[in-house]
């Protein structure tokens, strides 16, 4: 009996040693699998959170008329900041005051419109192509000279001079930028005002052109043509 027990023990001993040698490998494998599962879950959570990441954009708070210059004084009247899912915010979105000061609206913008850079023109781009821009002004004796007074800031105009003697008209300046307009009393007409007739007009000119501009005004009558976009 004693010999049989010894033989049995001898037979079982290699099996236990084999089990002990497998155990560390199994633990290591389980650890590796756990790390992989954790990494996958962490990445999935990160992607899920990114879907709800927020971004900001300005929205038109009121109707923004074409040619309206955006400044520190009126930004709150025309712009309101909104929070949206980042995926819904366009790359060209306007979202900070530094982006919008000095911009001119290129078109009439309805309330609620998401505001992007393509809807505006930078005032610096207008004056940047000029060597030495100055503001010059003129007054129309009759509204028919200035397309019945419909001019507003931001418009582009062609200016003709009609010779007093021959009554012949000649193009003197083209694509001139209208900087500001006034009524007969000299009060500024806002771009949103579609009723008041503009009779006094400020425009941007090159400094070198101002002498010729006023000389031609004194020798003839001006006619203004509005450029249609």
C-alpha positions in Angstrom: 0.0 0.0 0.0 2.8 2.3 0.9 4.5 1.8 -2.4 1.3 2.4 -4.3 0.8 5.7 -2.5 4.3 6.8 -3.3 3.8 6.0 -7.0 0.5 8.0 -7.0 2.2 11.0 -5.4 5.0 10.8 -8.0 2.5 10.7 -10.8 0.5 13.7 -9.5 3.5 16.0 -8.7 4.3 16.9 -12.4 0.6 17.9 -12.9 0.7 20.4 -10.1 4.0 21.9 -11.3 2.5 22.3 -14.8 -0.5 24.1 -13.3 1.7 26.5 -11.4 3.7 27.3 -14.6 0.5 28.1 -16.5 -1.0 30.4 -13.8 1.4 33.5 -14.2 0.8 33.4 -18.0 -2.9 33.4 -17.6 -2.8 36.3 -15.1 -0.6 38.3 -17.5 -3.0 37.6 -20.4 -6.0 38.7 -18.3 -4.1 41.9 -17.4 -3.4 42.6 -21.1 -7.0 42.0 -22.0 -8.2 44.3 -19.2 -5.9 47.1 -20.4 -7.1 46.7 -24.0 -10.7 46.8 -22.9 -10.1 49.9 -20.7 -8.4 51.7 -23.6 -11.3 50.9 -26.0 -13.8 52.1 -23.5 -11.8 55.3 -22.8 -11.6 56.0 -26.5 -15.3 55.4 -26.9 -16.1 57.7 -24.1 -13.8 60.4 -25.6 -15.6 60.1 -28.9 -19.0 60.3 -27.3 -18.0 63.5 -25.4 -16.6 65.1 -28.5 -20.0 64.7 -30.1 -21.4 67.0 -27.4 -18.5 69.6 -27.5 -19.8 73.1 -27.7 -18.8 76.0 -29.9 -19.8 79.6 -30.3 -21.0 81.8 -33.1 -22.6 85.2 -33.6 -26.2 85.3 -34.8 -28.0 88.4 -36.2 -30.0 89.9 -33.3 -31.8 92.2 -35.7 -31.9 93.0 -39.4 -28.4 94.1 -40.5 -28.8 96.4 -43.5 -26.3 96.2 -46.4 -23.4 98.5 -45.8 -23.8 98.6 -42.0 -20.4 99.2 -40.3 -20.0 97.1 -37.2 -18.4 98.9 -34.3 -18.1 98.7 -30.5 -21.0 101.1 -30.3 -23.5 99.0 -32.2 -22.3 95.4 -31.9 -24.8 94.5 -29.2 -27.7 95.9 -31.3 -26.9 93.6 -34.3 -24.9 90.6 -32.9 -25.8 88.1 -30.2 -23.5 85.1 -29.3 -25.1 81.6 -29.3 -23.8 78.3 -28.2 -24.1 75.3 -30.5 -22.8 71.8 -31.0 -19.3 72.3 -32.3 -20.1 70.2 -35.4 -22.8 72.7 -36.4 -20.4 75.8 -36.2 -19.0 76.7 -39.6 -15.3 77.1 -40.0 -15.8 80.8 -41.1 -18.0 81.6 -38.1 -17.7 85.0 -36.4 -17.6 84.5 -32.7 -15.6 87.3 -31.0 -15.6 91.1 -31.0 -12.1 91.2 -32.4 -13.3 89.5 -35.5 -16.2 91.9 -36.3 -15.1 95.4 -35.5 -14.6 97.3 -38.8 -16.7 94.9 -40.9 -19.3 96.1 -43.4 -22.3 93.9 -44.3 -22.3 93.0 -48.0 -26.0 92.2 -48.1 -29.1 92.6 -46.0 -29.0 90.0 -43.2 -32.2 88.7 -41.7 -32.5 88.2 -37.9 -31.4 84.8 -36.7 -28.9 84.3 -39.5 -25.6 82.5 -38.5 -22.9 85.1 -39.1 -19.9 84.1 -41.1 -17.0 86.1 -42.6 -18.4 85.8 -46.2 -21.3 88.0 -45.4 -19.0 91.0 -44.6 -16.3 93.1 -46.0 -13.4 94.4 -44.0 -13.1 98.2 -44.1 -9.3 97.8 -44.1 -9.5 95.9 -47.4 -11.3 98.9 -48.9 -8.8 101.5 -47.8 -5.9 99.0 -48.0 -5.8 99.3 -51.8 -5.6 103.1 -51.6 -2.4 105.0 -51.3 -3.7 107.9 -49.2 -7.5 107.7 -48.6 -9.4 110.8 -47.6 -13.0 111.5 -47.0 -14.5 114.0 -49.4 -18.1 115.4 -49.5 -20.5 116.8 -51.9 -24.1 118.1 -51.9 -26.7 117.5 -54.5 -28.9 120.5 -55.4 -31.6 118.2 -56.6 -32.3 114.6 -55.6 -32.3 113.4 -59.2 -28.6 114.0 -59.2 -28.1 111.3 -56.5 -30.5 108.6 -57.7 -33.4 110.2 -55.8 -31.5 110.0 -52.5 -31.5 106.2 -52.1 -27.7 106.1 -51.4 -26.5 104.6 -48.2 -23.2 103.9 -46.5 -21.5 101.0 -48.2 -22.8 101.7 -51.6 -20.5 102.0 -54.7 -21.2 104.8 -57.1 -20.0 106.2 -60.5 -19.7 110.0 -60.6 -20.3 111.8 -63.9 -19.7 115.5 -64.5 -22.1 117.4 -66.8 -20.4 120.4 -68.6 -22.5 123.5 -68.0 -22.0 124.8 -71.5 -22.2 121.7 -73.7 -24.4 119.7 -71.3 -22.2 116.7 -72.1 -21.7 114.1 -69.4 -18.3 112.5 -68.7 -17.4 109.7 -66.3 -15.0 111.2 -63.8 -14.7 108.5 -61.1 -16.0 105.0 -60.9 -16.5 102.4 -58.1 -16.3 105.1 -55.4 -17.1 103.9 -51.9 -19.9 105.8 -50.0 -18.6 106.4 -46.5 -21.6 108.2 -45.0 -24.8 110.0 -46.1 -26.8 112.9 -44.6 -30.2 114.5 -45.0 -30.8 118.1 -45.9 -30.3 119.2 -42.2 -26.9 117.4 -42.0 -28.1 114.5 -39.8 -26.6 111.1 -40.4 -28.9 108.6 -42.2 -28.5 105.1 -40.8 -28.2 102.2 -43.3 -31.4 100.8 -41.8 -33.4 103.9 -42.8 -35.0 103.2 -46.1 -37.2 106.3 -46.2 -35.1 109.5 -45.6 -33.6 110.9 -48.8 -29.8 111.4 -48.8 -28.7 114.7 -50.2 -25.2 115.1 -48.8 -22.7 112.4 -49.3 -19.2 111.6 -48.0 -17.0 109.4 -50.2 -13.5 107.9 -50.0 -11.1 109.4 -52.5 -7.4 109.4 -53.0 -5.8 112.5 -51.6 -4.2 113.2 -55.0 -7.7 113.3 -56.6 -9.5 115.8 -54.3 -8.3 118.9 -56.1 -9.5 117.7 -59.4 -12.7 116.5 -57.8 -13.7 119.9 -56.4 -12.6 121.7 -59.5 -14.8 119.6 -61.6 -17.8 120.1 -59.3 -17.4 123.9 -59.5 -17.2 123.8 -63.3 -20.1 121.4 -63.9 -23.0 119.5 -62.3 -22.5 116.1 -60.9 -24.6 113.0 -61.6 -24.4 109.9 -59.5 -25.0 106.3 -60.7 -25.4 103.6 -58.1 -23.7 100.3 -58.8 -26.1 97.4 -58.7 -24.7 94.2 -57.2 
